[in-house]
Amino acid sequence: MADKQESTGNLKQKLEEIFDASLKLTVPDVPGVEPKITISKRKEDYQCDNVMSLWPRIKGKSTHIKSSLALGQAIVENLPTSEMVEACSVTAPGFINVTISTKWIAKSIENMLINGIETWAPTLSVKRAVVDFSSPNIAKKMHVGHLRSTIIGDTIARMLEYSNVEVLRRNHVGDWGTQFGMLIEYLFEKFPDTDLAGDISIDDLQSCYKKSKKKFDEDPVFKKKAQLAVVRIQGGDPVYCKTWAKICETSRTECAKVYQRLQIELEEKGESFYKPYIPSMIEELSDKGLVEESKGARVIKIKGLVKDSEEAPVVNNKGLVEDSEGNKKRDSNTLMLVKSDGAYTYSTTDMAALWYRLNEEKAEWIIYVTDVGQANHFETFFKAARKAGWLPENDKTYPRVEHVKFGVVNGEDGKKFKTRESKTVPLTDLLDEAMTRSKAAITKRAEEARDAKEWTPEEIDKTAEAVGYGAVKYADLKNNRSTPYTFSYNTMLEDKGETAVYLLYAHTRICSIIRESGKDIDELKKTGKLALDHVHERTLGLHLLQFAETVKEACTDLFPSVLCKYLYNLSENFNKFYLNCRVNGTAEETSRLLLCEATAIVMRKCFHLLGITPVYKM
């Protein structure tokens, strides 16, 4: 076969391509064999793990392959010639070890330096995706509970966008539920002048919400009025809708301040946006025979959760069912579309939103970023959509939906992160504290280094903001999102260990090396050559080249922690290189400056994908 001369893009994917060609030649009669390429745990770079699963399928059927070791050797012999692969070996009982050409690694990095980091963007099979994240409730301040959805969702969107996926960033705010009925009725009582009711601040709205909730729980007459208010809002009553719109605008303005500080881009399409699509959506589901009556409410019985021969359980107005002992609980077997009083539920708007995203926005992948506590809701909701025929039965086939679950944020006491007064921490307060502590640390470091005069007040503020906010983001994203994590200002602002501060400091060190060389790095990219003769040079170069496959894995599995781990290991590999390979004033200066620049470029792209602003001195 012809030589493969490509030297950009996804290294793992290129290995999969040549091993796929070999597998088709070696075992042409075995269908559905996908190359299994992983980073090697031995001294080689990669390994192919197909032999052990493939051998039992062909054992005794082949006339020329008599053992698993021979199968591995046959796969290696049938590999297309490629300048990418320096050597392949097979060890018993059939492990195929791959060493990547050092010259090819260097050439690939040189090409990236000239053509840009975008040439390393992975290729995904999906073209358009919706990422539904943040989604705070209207009439409340954003608090620490919104932190994870906002940060994780933004990073997933950034990674997909880098991978050339068109991403529709959606803020599915809660602007249409029971809380509005409570709040508006309370405001009408407190402020008979409805214009005044709509002009109060977010703090007043939050205070009134708490009081309205208390009254809703204790006063049956007020409760009934609040429930009817929901129906009026959803029905378009102009008086109620005018106040509702002003409350939404007040909340929207408050949220925008947080999004601006965190550099989050979102398009708001809250629950109310989908109101025009609800009647036709319910009609479609009814025509398919999926909607049933239950005590005046309209529900969908979920196949797989309720046997077809069973009747749908009786659901009350809150979507609760009673067990044999009269205890009420949330029913995960039934999706409520319309309450007995005619009001819609968040399940209704979720179904309408999904219909809209599939049919109007033509999304192939719809990703919901919410806490793990909503897992049952999404399981029920997704099954209802499959029953309606909107989604394929195979949950890995497009169009597909995904619930990106995350755990809670705990304080250092192991309980949910709250203030000393046991109140939920507003997100603005959390960011203020992170920036204040970051600024104090930067100022102290500058004074100890006796270079405080080199910093302007504006530089200190901008750096403190980048480091403080970056520390908050990285402390969240580096964890397995499925589990809770402990929030600690002291830990996240450490300048050692796996923290944003350490990573940003590593980046400033690289920039300093390049500046101190006095060389024009852009000119070196055009004329210089990269050599990876030292072991630590090669290790760093290979790790740089694994960036694309890391981003692809993080996108595919929707775990930002994969990218965080890569970035931390990149910094560690650079530090080993820096300690063992002097850069400036050596015969290898040009090559090593290019390696420094490539590392800085990849680090900055990682920072961008994680929503962290890089700094150039600390």
N, C-alpha and C positions, 0 to 999 in steps of 0.2 A: 504493500500500500504506500501511497505517497506520504511524505513527511508532513507532519502538522507543525506549521511555523508560528501559530498564534502565541502571543506572549502578553495578552491582557485578559482581565476578567477573573472568573471564578476558577481557581486552581482545582478544587475538588470536583467541580462539574466537568472540567476538561479530562480529569482522570476517569470519571464515570463514563465519559464518551468513548475513550479508547478501550476501556475494559468491556463496555457494552458491545463494541465491535468484535472483540476477541471471544466473548461468551457466545455470540451468535454463530461464530465459526466453530467453536469448540464443542458446543452442545446444541446443534441446530434443531434437534427434535424435542427439546425441553422448552415449553412455552413459559412466558411470564417471568423470566429471570432478570431481576434488576440488580445492577452492580451495587455492592455494599462496600463503600470506601470510607475508611475512618482514619483519623490521625493515629500514627503508630505509637504504641507504648514502649517500643524497643528503640534501638539506636537509629533505625531508618525513619523516613519522614511520614509515610502513609502505609496502609495495608489494605488488601482486598480480602474480605471475609466470606466470599461466596462458597468456597470449596466445601466446608463442613456441612452446609445445608444442601448443597447440590449433589454431593457424592452418593448419599443414600438413594437418590432419585435415578441415578444412572448405573449404579452398581450391578454388575452382571449383564447389563444390556449393551455395553460397549466392547468391541473386539480389540481395541488398541489402548484403552485406558484401564489399567488393572488395579489402581490404588488411588487413594485421595491425594497422595503426594504426586503421582503421575498426572492427575487431573490439574493440580496447581501448575505443574511444569508445562502442560499443554496450553493452559490459559496464557502463561507468560510467552510461550513461543508464538502464539497467534496475535499478540499485541501489535497494533500498527506501529510503525517506526515514528518516533516523536522526539523532537529536540528537548522536550520538557522532561523526559525520563532519562536519568543518568544510568540507573541500574535497577534490575528486579531480581529477587532471589526467592526461593521457596524453601521453607523449613517444615519439618514434620509437625503434624500430620498433613499439612497443606496450606499453611499460612503464606500468603504472597506479600512480600515486603518490597516497598517502592522507595527509591531514593530520587529526589528531584534534582535536576541539573542545577548546579550553583550558577553557571553562566546564564541559564534561562531565568533564574530568580532575579539576577542583576538586570538582565535585559527588560524584564517585565516592570521592574521598579523604575528604570530609566524611561520607559514609555509612559508610565503614569505621571512622572515628573514633567514630561513635555506635554502630554495630552489631557492631563487633569484626572482628579480622583473620580469623576463621574464615569470614566471608562471601567472602573472596578465595580460599578453598581450591579448587583445580582439581577437575574432575570426570573420573574415570577410568572405563573400561568394566568394570574388574574389581572384584568385591566382596569377595573373600577371597583372601589370599595367604599362603604360607609363605615366610619368609626364614630360610634355614639358614646360620648364620654362627658364627664363633669356633671351636667344635668342637675344643678341645684334646684331646690324648691323656691318658688317665688315668695316674697315677703319675709325672707330670712337672710341673715348674713351668711356668706360662705364661711364654713368652719373647717376644722382639721379633718372632719369626716369626708370632705370633698377633695382633700389633697391627693389621695391615691388615684382616684378616677381621673382627675385632671392631668396629673403628671404621667401616669401610665398611658392614658389615651393619647396624649400629645406625642409621646415617644413612638408609639405604634404607628401613628399617622405619619410622623417624620420618616420612619424607616421604610414604610410602604411608598411614600412619595419619592424617596431616594431611589427606590427600586423601580421607578417609572410607572407606578400605579396611580391612577387618578383617584384621589381621596376626597370624599365628601365629609368634612368634619361637622358633625351634628351635635348641637346642644339641645337635648330633649328635656327642656326644663319642665318641672311640675307646675303648670300654670292653670290647671283646670279641675282640680279635685275638690274633695270635701272641705279642705282647709280654707278655700276661698269662700265657700258658703258661710262658714263660721266667722271668718274675718270681716267680710263685708257686712253681714248682719250686725256684728258687734260695732263696726264703725258707724253704721246708720243710726244705731242707738246712741252712741257717744257723740257723733257729729251729725245732727239732722241735716245740716248743709252738706250735701254729698260732694260738692266741689272741694270743701275743706278736707273731707275724708280722704280724698285722693292726693292731697298735697303734703301729707305728713312724711317725716323722714323714715329711713330704714330702721333706725333704732326704735322709733315710735311704733312702726308696723310690727316689729318683732315683739315688742312689749304687748301690743294689742292682740297679737296672735296667741301668746301664752294665756292671756286673760280669756280670750274667746274659747280656747280649748277647754279651760277649766269650766266655763259656763256651759259649754256643749256637753260635757260629761255629767254635769250636776243638774241642769235645768231641762226637763223633757220638752217644754214649750219652745225654748230657744233652739233646742236640737232639731225639732221639726221645722222651724223657720229656716235654719241653716241648710237643712237637706233640700228644702224647696228652693232656696237661693241658688244651689248648685244647678238645679234643673233650669232655673231662669237664666243663669249665665250661659249654660250650654244651649239654651233655646234662643239666645240673642236678645234678651230683654235690654233695651237701650240704657235704662237707668243703672242697672247692675253692671252692664258691660262698660259703661263710662268709668265707673270707679275701678273696676277690674283692670282696665287698660292703664290707668294712672298708677295703680299698685305695681303692675308689671314693669312699667317704665322706671319707677323708682328702684326696683330690684335690679333691673337690667343695668342701670347706671352704676350701682354698687358693685356688681359682679365684674363689670368692665375694668374697674380699677385693679382688681386682682389679676385678671387675665393680662392686662398690660404689663404689670410687674413681672409676671411669670413668662411673658412673651408667648402667650397662648392664642392661637387663632381658631375661632369657632364661628359657625353660622347657626344662629338660633332658629330652631324649628321645634317649638314646644308642643305639648299635648294638644293645645287648642288649634294648631296649624292644620291638624288632620281632621277637624270637625266636618268639612264638606265631603270627605270621603267615607265617613262612617256609615251613613244610610245605605249607599250602594254596596259597601263591603258586607254589611249584615244581610242585605238582600241576596248577594251572591252565595253566602254561606247557607242561608235558608233554602235557596233553590237547590243546593246540593244535599239538602236533608240533614244538615249538621246541627242546626239550632233547635233546642228543645225548651219547653216551658218548665219552670220549677218554682212553684209558689209565687207566681207573678213575675219572676225574673226570667231572662232568656240566656241560656247557657249552651256550651258545647261539651259533650261527653267525650273524653279523650280515649281513643282506642289504645289498648296496651296498658292503660291505667285502670280502666273500667271494662269489664267483660261486655261484649256486645249484647249478651242475653240479659244483662242487668239493667235496671232502670237507673237513670241518673239520680244521684243523691239529691235530697231536698236542700237547697241553698238559700240562706236568708239574705237580707238586704246588704250585708257586709261581706258576702262571699264566704260565709262560714257554714259548716254542717254540724249536726249533732250526732254523737256516737250513741251506742246502745244505752249508755248510762246518762245521757243528757248533756254531756260535756261538749262545748262548742270548740271547733278547731278549723284552721284554714284547710280548705279542700284542694288537694293537688291533683285530683282526678277530674276536676271540672273547671272550665274557663268561663267566667261570667262576662257576658257582653253588655247586658242591660239590666240594671237593678229593677226591683218591683215598682219603684217610684218613677221610673223612666230615665234615671240618670245613667250616664256611662261610667265605666271604671277605667283604671289605667291599663287593664288587659284589653279593653276596647281600643284605646288609642294606640297601644303597642301593635295590635293586629292591623289597624288602619295604617300605621306608620310603615309596617313591613310591606303591606300591599303597595303603598306609594313608592317605597324604595325599590321594590322589584319591578313594578310596572311603569312608573313615571321616571324614576332616576336610573333605572336599568343597572342597578348594582349587582355585582356577581358575588360579593362577599360582604356581609353585614356583621359588624363586630360591636358587641355591647360590653362596655367596661363598667362594671358595677361590683359592689361587695358580694362576698360569698353568701350572705344572708338571702339574696334574691335567687339563689340557684333553683329552688323548687318552682318559682314563678316562671323562669325561663325554660325549664324543662317542660312544663305544661304548655306554655305559649308556643314553643317550637314544635311540640307534638300536634298541637291544634293546626298549625300552619302546614305540617306534612299531611295531616288528615284532609285538609282543604285542597291538597294537590299543588300548593304554592312552592313547596320545597321537595327535592328528591328524597327517597327513603334513606339512601346512603348519605350520611352526614358529612362525608368528605368530598362529595360531588357538588359542583357549582350549578346553580347558585346555592350558597351555603350561609349558615348563620353560626355565630360563635359567641359564647358567653365567656368573657375574660374576667374570671373571678379573682378577687383579692381579699386578703385578710385585713383585720382592723389595725389601727395604729395604737399601740400601747405606750403608757408612760413607763418610767424606770421601776415603778412599783408593780408592773405586770398587769395593771388595769388599764382600761381605756384612757387615752391621753386627755387630761382635763386640767383646768386651773386649780389652784389651791382651794378655791371655793367650790370645787366639784362642778364647775360649769364648763361647757364645751368651749374650746379655744377658737376664737375667730381667726380665720386664715391671715388677715392683715396683721394681727398681733404676732402671730407666729413668724411671719416674714420680717416684721420690724425687729424682733428679738434676734433672729439669725443675722441680720445685717448689722445690728449694733455690736454684737459679739465679734463678728468678722472684722469690723472697723477697728475695734479695740486691739485685736490681735495683730492686724496689719500695722497700725500705728506703733505698737510696742516693738514689733520686729524691725521697723524702720529706725526707731530710736536706738535699739541695741546694735544695729549695723552701722549707726552713725551716718545714715543717708536720708534722714528725715527731710532735709532741705530739698532733696531731689523730687519730692512728692508735692504736687499741688493739692489743695483741698478737693478739687473736682476729681483728680485722679484717685485719691483715697476713697471718695464716695463711690465712684464707678467700680473700682476694684472690690470694695467691700460688698457692694450689691451683687456683683458677679460671683464672688466667692460664697457669700452667705446664701443666696438663692440656689447656687449650684450645689452647695453642701446639702441643703434640704432635699433637692431632687435626687442626687446620687444616693443619699442615705436610704431613700425609698426604693429606687430602681434597682439597686444592687442585690436586693433580697428576692427570693422566690416569691412572686406576687401572690401565690395561693395561700401563703401563711401570714400570720400577724408579724409585725416587727416592732422593736422598741425604739421609740423616738428619744434621742438624747442630744442636746445641743453640744455638750462637751465632746462626745464621741465623734459626731459628724464634722466638727471643726478642728479635729486633730490634724496635724500636718504630717503624720506618719500613719501607715496602714492603708486600708482600702477606703479612702475618703476622697471627695472631690478636691479638697485642699491639697492633698499629696499629689494628685494627678495634675492639677493646675500648676503646682510648683514645678513638676517635672517638665511641663510644657515651657514654662518661663526659662528653665535651665537650657533647654534645647535652643530657644530663640537667642539666649545670651551667647551661647557658643558660636552661633552663626554670625551674630553682630560683631563679636570680638575678633573674628577672622578677618574682617575688613573686606571680604570678597563679595562680589556681586553674585548672589545665589541664582538669580534668573539667568545670568550669562553662563554660569557653571552648568545649569540644566541643559543648555544647548550644546556646550562643548566638552563637558567633563564625562568621564567614564566611571562606572561603579564596579568595584571589585569586592568580593566577599571572601577574602582569603583566610581571615581569622575566624575561629569557631564562633565567637560571639557576634561577629558581623553577619555570618551566615544565619545564625539562630534568629537574630533580629530581622534580617531580610525575609526569611521564610514566614515569620509571624506576621509581618506586614502583608505578605501575599495572601494570608488566610483571612483577611478582612472581609472580602466579598462573601465567602462561605459562612462566616460568622453572622453577617447581617441577614443572609438568606435563612439561616437556622432560626434567628431571633424573630424574623417575620413569619416564618412558617409555623412556629410553635407559639408565637405571641408572648414571648418571655424576654423583656428588656434586660433582665439580669444576665443573659448570655452575652450581650454586647458590653455590659459593665465589666464582666470577668475578662473579656478579651482586652479591654482598654487597660485594666489594671495589670494584666500580664505583659502587655506591650510596654508599659512604663517600667516594669521590673526588668524586662529584657533590655530595654534601653540603658537602664542604670548599670547592668552587668557589662554591656558594651562600653559605656563611658568609663567605667572603672578599669577596664582592661585594654582599651584602645584609645590612646591619646589622639586627639583630632588635630588641633591647630599646631602649625609648625612642624609637621611630619611629612614624610614622603607620600603618605596616604591621605593627606589633608583633603584634596579635592573629592576623592571617593567617599571619605567619611563625612564630609560636609553634606554631600548629596544624600547619604543615608540619614543624617540628622534631619534634613529638610523633608525627606519622605516620611519619617516618623512624625514630625510636627504636623504635616498635612493630614495624615491618617488620624492623629489625635484630635485635630480640630474638627474633622468630619464626625468622629465619635461624639465629641462635645455637642456638635450641632444636632445630631440625632437624639441625644439625651436632653436637649433643650438647655444646655449649659453654655454660658458665654465664656470664651477663652480669655485669659489675661496674658500680658506679655512681660510684666514684671511684678514681683511680690516682695 
